[in-house]
Amino acid sequence: GQAGRWTVTAEVALAGANAVAIAVSIVDAEGRAAGPPTRPTAVLRMVDMAMGADEVNLVPDTPGRWRGSGRLSMTGRWQLELDVEGGRIMVPFVSTR
């Protein structure tokens, strides 16, 4: 998705019974790996229940790429919410474990 002047790609992979691995890539308008001046932020939120969001600590991996992980409290529909310089991107996924 687009977040301001950046193109953002996010991958969410189930990584065990209650865990997800998250990878975020950011490129500029020319497709070059880039990074905004501020670190992107991410939270996991359950879609069908009024629960608080769980913050994901994203750490730099390579230029323009961040990795993190999170715990899921239960099965169901979830959403990864990314904020990149004020632009928000939502990535829905389902946990069946």
N, C-alpha and C positions, 0 to 999 in steps of 0.2 A: 504494500500500500504506500501511499504518499503521506509524508509528514513534513509539511513545509517544503523546503528545497531538497529533501532527501527521499530516496526510495528505500523502503524498509521491507526486508523479508524476515519472517519469523517462523521457526520450526519448533513444534512441541511434540516430543516423543515420550510415550509411556516408558518408564525406567524402573520397573519393579511394581510391587503390589500397590503402593500408594504414592509413587513418585513420578515426576516428569523431569525430563531434561529439556532445556530451552536454549536455542541458538538464535541470535539476532544478527543480521547483516545489514549494513547501511552503505549505500553508494550515492554518489552525487549525480547531477544531471547528465554527465558524460559516461556514467557507468563505472567510475573509478571508486575503489574501496576508499571510503572516507569516514570521518567521524565528526559528529557535531561537537561544538566546544564543550557541551555538557553531556555527561553520561546519560544514556536512556534509562528510564525507570520502568519497572514492570510489576504488575500484581496479578495474582490468580483470584478469580471470583467465581463462586458457584452461581449458575444462571437461575435455577428454579427455587432458590431459598434465600431468605434475607439473612445472609451471613456477612461477616466482615471480610475484607480482602486480605490475602496473605501476600506480603511483599516478597519479591524475588530479588536476590542480590545478583546483579549482572556484573561480571568481571571481564575486562578486556582479554581477548584471546589473540587475535591478530589485527592488523589495521582494519578498521571498519567492521569488526566482528566481536560480539560479546557472548558469553555463555553463563548459564545459571541453572539452578534446579529448584524444585518446589515440592511440597508435600500436599497431597489431596486427602481431605478428611473423610471422603466417602465417594461412592460411585455416582455418576450422573453427568449432567451437562455443565461444562466449565467454560471459562473464557479467560484468555491471557490478554491483559490490557497493557499496551505499551504507550509510553509518552516520550516523544522525541521532539525536543524544543517546542513544546506546547501542542504539537500535533499528536492526536490519539489514534491508535490502530487497535482493533479488536480481533482476536483470533479465537474462534470457537472450537471446542473439541469435546469429546465424550470419553469418560473413564468408565470402563466396564468391569474393573477388578475390585 
